[in-house]
Amino acid sequence: MANSATPLAAKSAPAKDDPRWARVVARDRTADGAFWYSVATTGIYCRPSCPSRTANPRNVRIHDSLASAQASGCRPCQRCNPDGASFDAENAARVARACRLIEDSEEMLSLGEVADAVGLSPSYFHRLFKAVTGITPKAYGKARQADRVRANLAQGQSVTSTIYEAGFNSSSRFYEKSNQMLGMTPSRYRAGGPDEEIRFAVGQSSLGAILVASSAKGVAAILIGDDPEGLVRDLQDRFLRARLIGGDGDYEKLVADVVGMIEAPRIGLDLPLDVRGTAFQQRVWQALRDVPAGRTVSYADVAAAIGAPKAVRAVAGACAANNIAVAIPCHRVVRNDGSLSGYAWGVDRKQALIEREAAA
């Protein structure tokens, strides 16, 4: 250990007198990089999350900097590698390498192949990938494959070349998945999807104009705003390949039902939805539909609910990408401290929806 008279030693403190020792006992990974500790009896220094057996605090000193820990006369721990990147940073880098490998591969790789490439066992890699990204490696691979299919068809490539460039081993397997990927046949998508019809109508509520749009599968969009014409332009931007058709009297009744749900949340409304998004987004949106009216949750709560506690930012992104206001209640998601975060249709409307549901 360094002599107490040295300047570096002044930047360390006995563990028994330091409140940070509790974070060492808890192996708190969020403390990594904030401080280090050295153990006189073993002659090593560690990061706070080190999995080694907890030392006697009388033999431990807390260091404010890595330089102070290095000057203590102890050597770096081989288990937690305090001089290098943190455990979480290394794992995040492994997941990033795996994502690049999946994206760059011409064929769908097996779990074992990707895990081996990043130096992890398949089972551990599967858990790690899902914890970091919110989806499994297989789901990520399928999403990238679908992106490649859509991009190639949009560029005018033939269906046959698209099948093999996207990594499908046979045309039969491709056609089994094509409707799920594209929402229509490959040839229709390549032609711009001219046969997909989106019916819509606009109504008025106390929150402003309400646009409801549906495909053959169900409600594909509920948009809220101040300008009805602006909502129609927004709908066109969201469904570039579709033909928009104004709704008739029967369809306008659906709009009235949605307005009723907004004005009196206790009524509820069980709508068939045409939910279009990535596998991760759809998991987030389903979790939101499971939040009862009158309650709010944080982004971290949603991330935990879908089994991806570290994917808080991705959850926020999925909320922002939601096309179906109110029916997929992203307005029920707030910050950790309970304050309101952004809302695609305005924070004032978010506040109003939350207050109405709480009152109901």
C-alpha positions as CSV (number, residue, x, y, z in Angstrom):
1,M,0.0,0.0,0.0
2,A,1.2,3.5,-0.7
3,N,2.6,5.6,2.2
4,S,-0.1,7.8,3.7
5,A,2.1,10.9,3.2
6,T,2.0,10.7,-0.6
7,P,-0.5,12.8,-2.6
8,L,-2.0,9.8,-4.3
9,A,-2.8,8.1,-0.9
10,A,-4.7,11.2,0.0
11,K,-7.2,10.3,-2.7
12,S,-8.0,7.0,-1.0
13,A,-10.0,6.2,2.1
14,P,-10.5,3.2,4.5
15,A,-13.5,1.2,3.3
16,K,-15.0,0.9,6.8
17,D,-15.5,4.7,6.9
18,D,-16.6,5.1,3.3
19,P,-20.3,4.9,2.2
20,R,-19.1,3.6,-1.2
21,W,-18.2,0.3,0.5
22,A,-21.9,-0.7,0.3
23,R,-21.7,-0.5,-3.4
24,V,-18.7,-2.9,-3.4
25,V,-20.6,-5.3,-1.2
26,A,-23.5,-5.2,-3.7
27,R,-21.1,-5.6,-6.6
28,D,-22.8,-2.6,-8.2
29,R,-21.8,-2.4,-11.9
30,T,-23.0,1.1,-12.2
31,A,-20.2,2.1,-9.9
32,D,-17.5,0.8,-12.2
33,G,-15.3,3.7,-13.4
34,A,-16.4,5.9,-10.5
35,F,-13.9,4.5,-8.0
36,W,-11.7,1.5,-7.3
37,Y,-10.6,-0.4,-4.2
38,S,-7.4,-2.2,-3.1
39,V,-7.1,-5.0,-0.6
40,A,-3.9,-5.1,1.5
41,T,-4.1,-8.8,2.5
42,T,-4.3,-10.0,-1.1
43,G,-2.3,-7.3,-2.7
44,I,-4.7,-6.6,-5.5
45,Y,-7.0,-3.8,-6.6
46,C,-10.4,-4.2,-8.2
47,R,-13.4,-2.5,-9.7
48,P,-16.6,-2.3,-7.5
49,S,-18.4,-5.0,-9.4
50,C,-15.6,-7.6,-8.9
51,P,-17.1,-11.0,-8.3
52,S,-14.3,-12.0,-5.9
53,R,-15.1,-12.9,-2.2
54,T,-15.9,-9.8,-0.2
55,A,-12.8,-8.6,1.7
56,N,-12.7,-7.4,5.3
57,P,-13.3,-3.7,5.1
58,R,-10.5,-3.1,7.6
59,N,-8.1,-4.3,4.9
60,V,-9.6,-2.3,2.1
61,R,-9.0,1.3,0.8
62,I,-11.3,3.1,-1.6
63,H,-9.6,5.0,-4.5
64,D,-11.1,7.9,-6.3
65,S,-9.0,7.3,-9.4
66,L,-7.4,4.4,-11.2
67,A,-4.0,6.1,-10.9
68,S,-4.4,6.1,-7.1
69,A,-5.2,2.4,-7.1
70,Q,-2.2,1.6,-9.3
71,A,0.0,3.6,-7.0
72,S,-1.1,1.6,-4.0
73,G,1.5,-1.0,-4.6
74,C,-1.1,-3.6,-5.4
75,R,-1.5,-5.5,-8.7
76,P,-4.7,-5.5,-10.9
77,C,-7.2,-8.3,-10.3
78,Q,-7.3,-10.9,-13.0
79,R,-11.0,-11.6,-12.5
80,C,-12.4,-8.1,-13.0
81,N,-9.6,-6.5,-15.0
82,P,-9.8,-3.0,-13.4
83,D,-7.4,-1.5,-15.8
84,G,-9.5,-2.4,-18.9
85,A,-13.0,-1.9,-20.1
86,S,-15.9,-2.7,-17.7
87,F,-17.7,-6.0,-17.9
88,D,-20.8,-4.3,-19.3
89,A,-18.8,-2.4,-21.9
90,E,-17.1,-5.6,-23.1
91,N,-20.4,-7.3,-23.3
92,A,-21.9,-4.4,-25.2
93,A,-19.0,-4.5,-27.6
94,R,-19.6,-8.2,-28.2
95,V,-23.2,-7.7,-28.9
96,A,-22.3,-4.9,-31.4
97,R,-19.9,-7.2,-33.2
98,A,-22.6,-9.9,-33.3
99,C,-25.0,-7.4,-34.8
100,R,-22.5,-6.4,-37.5
101,L,-21.8,-10.1,-38.2
102,I,-25.5,-10.9,-38.6
103,E,-26.1,-7.8,-40.8
104,D,-23.1,-8.5,-43.1
105,S,-23.8,-12.3,-43.5
106,E,-25.3,-13.4,-46.8
107,E,-27.1,-16.2,-45.0
108,M,-28.9,-16.6,-41.7
109,L,-26.2,-17.7,-39.2
110,S,-26.9,-20.2,-36.4
111,L,-26.8,-19.2,-32.8
112,G,-23.7,-21.3,-32.3
113,E,-21.9,-19.6,-35.2
114,V,-22.5,-16.1,-33.9
115,A,-21.7,-17.0,-30.3
116,D,-18.4,-18.7,-31.3
117,A,-17.5,-15.6,-33.4
118,V,-17.7,-13.4,-30.3
119,G,-16.1,-15.9,-27.9
120,L,-19.1,-16.9,-25.8
121,S,-21.2,-20.0,-25.2
122,P,-24.5,-20.1,-27.1
123,S,-26.7,-20.1,-24.0
124,Y,-24.8,-17.2,-22.4
125,F,-24.7,-15.2,-25.6
126,H,-28.4,-15.7,-26.2
127,R,-29.2,-14.3,-22.7
128,L,-26.8,-11.4,-23.2
129,F,-28.0,-10.4,-26.6
130,K,-31.6,-10.4,-25.5
131,A,-30.7,-8.3,-22.4
132,V,-28.9,-5.7,-24.4
133,T,-31.1,-5.5,-27.5
134,G,-34.5,-6.6,-26.2
135,I,-34.8,-9.4,-28.9
136,T,-33.2,-12.7,-29.6
137,P,-30.4,-13.1,-32.1
138,K,-32.8,-15.1,-34.3
139,A,-35.4,-12.3,-34.3
140,Y,-32.7,-9.7,-35.0
141,G,-31.5,-11.8,-38.0
142,K,-35.0,-12.1,-39.3
143,A,-35.6,-8.4,-39.0
144,R,-32.4,-7.6,-40.9
145,Q,-33.4,-10.2,-43.5
146,A,-36.8,-8.6,-43.9
147,D,-35.1,-5.2,-44.3
148,R,-32.9,-6.6,-47.1
149,V,-36.0,-8.1,-48.8
150,R,-37.9,-4.8,-48.7
151,A,-34.9,-2.7,-49.9
152,N,-34.2,-5.1,-52.9
153,L,-37.8,-5.2,-54.0
154,A,-38.1,-1.4,-53.6
155,Q,-35.1,-1.0,-55.9
156,G,-36.8,-3.1,-58.6
157,Q,-34.9,-6.3,-58.2
158,S,-36.6,-9.5,-59.3
159,V,-38.3,-11.6,-56.7
160,T,-36.0,-14.5,-57.6
161,S,-32.8,-12.6,-57.0
162,T,-34.2,-11.0,-53.9
163,I,-34.9,-14.5,-52.4
164,Y,-31.3,-15.6,-52.7
165,E,-29.6,-12.3,-51.9
166,A,-31.7,-12.2,-48.7
167,G,-30.2,-15.6,-47.7
168,F,-33.2,-17.8,-48.2
169,N,-32.2,-21.3,-49.2
170,S,-35.4,-22.0,-51.2
171,S,-38.2,-20.1,-52.7
172,S,-40.8,-22.1,-50.7
173,R,-39.4,-20.9,-47.4
174,F,-39.4,-17.3,-48.7
175,Y,-43.0,-17.4,-49.8
176,E,-44.0,-18.9,-46.4
177,K,-42.6,-15.8,-44.7
178,S,-43.3,-13.1,-47.3
179,N,-46.8,-12.0,-46.2
180,Q,-45.6,-11.6,-42.7
181,M,-42.6,-9.6,-43.8
182,L,-44.3,-7.4,-46.3
183,G,-48.0,-7.4,-45.5
184,M,-48.6,-8.5,-49.2
185,T,-47.2,-10.7,-51.8
186,P,-43.6,-9.9,-53.0
187,S,-44.8,-9.0,-56.5
188,R,-47.3,-6.5,-55.2
189,Y,-44.7,-5.0,-52.9
190,R,-42.3,-4.7,-55.8
191,A,-45.0,-2.9,-57.8
192,G,-45.5,-0.5,-55.0
193,G,-48.3,-2.2,-53.2
194,P,-51.0,-0.7,-55.4
195,D,-53.7,-3.0,-54.2
196,E,-53.5,-2.3,-50.5
197,E,-56.3,-0.1,-49.5
198,I,-56.4,2.0,-46.3
199,R,-59.8,3.4,-45.4
200,F,-59.9,6.5,-43.1
201,A,-62.1,9.1,-41.7
202,V,-61.6,12.1,-39.5
203,G,-63.6,13.2,-36.5
204,Q,-63.4,15.8,-33.7
205,S,-62.8,15.4,-30.0
206,S,-61.9,17.6,-27.0
207,L,-58.3,16.8,-27.8
208,G,-58.5,18.0,-31.4
209,A,-59.0,16.2,-34.7
210,I,-58.9,12.4,-34.7
211,L,-58.0,10.3,-37.8
212,V,-58.7,6.6,-37.8
213,A,-57.4,4.4,-40.6
214,S,-57.8,0.7,-41.2
215,S,-56.5,-2.0,-43.5
216,A,-58.2,-5.3,-44.2
217,K,-56.6,-6.6,-41.0
218,G,-57.7,-3.9,-38.6
219,V,-57.0,-0.4,-37.4
220,A,-53.6,0.6,-38.6
221,A,-53.4,4.2,-37.4
222,I,-55.1,6.6,-34.9
223,L,-53.6,10.0,-35.2
224,I,-54.4,13.1,-33.2
225,G,-53.7,16.8,-34.1
226,D,-55.0,20.3,-34.7
227,D,-55.3,20.2,-38.4
228,P,-57.5,17.5,-40.1
229,E,-55.7,18.0,-43.5
230,G,-52.4,17.7,-41.8
231,L,-53.4,14.4,-40.3
232,V,-54.3,13.1,-43.8
233,R,-50.9,14.2,-45.1
234,D,-49.3,12.4,-42.1
235,L,-51.3,9.3,-42.9
236,Q,-50.0,9.4,-46.5
237,D,-46.4,9.7,-45.2
238,R,-46.8,6.7,-43.0
239,F,-48.4,4.5,-45.7
240,L,-46.6,5.6,-48.8
241,R,-47.5,2.4,-50.8
242,A,-51.2,2.3,-50.0
243,R,-54.2,3.8,-51.7
244,L,-56.2,5.9,-49.3
245,I,-60.0,5.7,-49.4
246,G,-62.3,8.0,-47.5
247,G,-64.6,6.1,-45.1
248,D,-68.4,5.9,-45.5
249,G,-71.0,6.4,-42.8
250,D,-70.4,2.9,-41.3
251,Y,-66.7,3.6,-41.0
252,E,-67.3,7.0,-39.5
253,K,-69.1,5.2,-36.7
254,L,-65.7,3.6,-35.8
255,V,-64.2,7.1,-35.5
256,A,-67.1,8.0,-33.2
257,D,-66.3,5.0,-31.1
258,V,-62.7,6.0,-30.8
259,V,-63.7,9.5,-29.8
260,G,-66.0,8.0,-27.2
261,M,-63.1,6.0,-25.8
262,I,-61.0,9.2,-25.5
263,E,-63.8,11.2,-23.9
264,A,-64.8,8.5,-21.4
265,P,-61.9,6.0,-20.9
266,R,-64.1,3.7,-18.7
267,I,-66.0,2.7,-21.8
268,G,-63.0,0.9,-23.3
269,L,-62.8,-0.3,-26.9
270,D,-61.7,-3.7,-28.2
271,L,-60.4,-2.9,-31.7
272,P,-58.8,-5.4,-34.1
273,L,-55.4,-3.8,-34.8
274,D,-53.0,-4.1,-37.8
275,V,-49.8,-3.5,-35.9
276,R,-46.8,-2.9,-38.1
277,G,-43.3,-2.8,-36.6
278,T,-40.2,-4.7,-35.8
279,A,-40.3,-7.7,-33.4
280,F,-39.0,-5.5,-30.6
281,Q,-41.5,-2.7,-31.2
282,Q,-44.4,-5.1,-31.2
283,R,-43.3,-6.6,-27.9
284,V,-43.2,-3.1,-26.4
285,W,-46.6,-2.2,-27.8
286,Q,-48.2,-5.4,-26.5
287,A,-46.7,-4.6,-23.0
288,L,-48.3,-1.1,-23.3
289,R,-51.7,-2.7,-24.0
290,D,-51.3,-4.7,-20.8
291,V,-51.1,-1.5,-18.7
292,P,-54.6,-0.8,-17.3
293,A,-56.2,2.5,-17.7
294,G,-55.6,4.8,-14.7
295,R,-52.1,3.5,-14.2
296,T,-48.7,4.8,-15.5
297,V,-45.4,3.0,-15.9
298,S,-41.9,4.2,-16.6
299,Y,-39.8,3.2,-19.6
300,A,-37.7,1.1,-17.3
301,D,-40.8,-0.7,-16.1
302,V,-41.7,-1.5,-19.7
303,A,-38.2,-2.7,-20.5
304,A,-38.3,-5.0,-17.5
305,A,-41.8,-6.3,-18.5
306,I,-40.5,-7.5,-21.9
307,G,-37.4,-9.1,-20.4
308,A,-34.9,-6.4,-21.6
309,P,-34.2,-4.2,-18.6
310,K,-31.2,-2.5,-20.3
311,A,-33.2,-1.5,-23.4
312,V,-34.8,1.6,-21.9
313,R,-33.9,3.9,-24.8
314,A,-35.1,1.4,-27.3
315,V,-38.4,1.3,-25.5
316,A,-38.7,5.0,-25.7
317,G,-38.0,4.8,-29.4
318,A,-40.7,2.2,-29.8
319,C,-43.2,4.5,-28.0
320,A,-42.3,7.3,-30.4
321,A,-42.8,5.1,-33.4
322,N,-46.4,4.1,-32.4
323,N,-48.9,4.8,-35.1
324,I,-52.0,3.9,-33.1
325,A,-52.6,6.5,-30.4
326,V,-54.8,5.6,-27.3
327,A,-55.5,2.0,-28.5
328,I,-51.8,1.3,-28.0
329,P,-51.5,3.6,-24.9
330,C,-48.0,5.0,-25.1
331,H,-49.4,8.0,-23.2
332,R,-49.3,5.8,-20.0
333,V,-45.4,5.8,-20.0
334,V,-43.7,8.5,-17.9
335,R,-40.2,9.2,-16.6
336,N,-38.9,7.4,-13.6
337,D,-39.7,10.4,-11.4
338,G,-43.3,10.4,-12.6
339,S,-42.9,13.5,-14.8
340,L,-44.2,13.6,-18.4
341,S,-41.9,12.9,-21.2
342,G,-42.5,13.6,-24.9
343,Y,-45.6,12.5,-26.8
344,A,-46.0,12.3,-30.5
345,W,-49.4,14.1,-30.3
346,G,-48.4,16.7,-27.7
347,V,-47.6,16.6,-24.0
348,D,-50.8,18.5,-23.1
349,R,-52.8,15.7,-24.7
350,K,-50.8,13.1,-22.8
351,Q,-51.6,14.9,-19.6
352,A,-55.3,15.1,-20.4
353,L,-55.5,11.4,-21.2
354,I,-53.7,10.4,-18.0
355,E,-56.0,12.6,-15.9
356,R,-59.1,11.3,-17.5
357,E,-58.1,7.7,-17.1
358,A,-57.2,8.3,-13.4
359,A,-60.5,10.0,-12.7
360,A,-62.4,7.1,-14.5
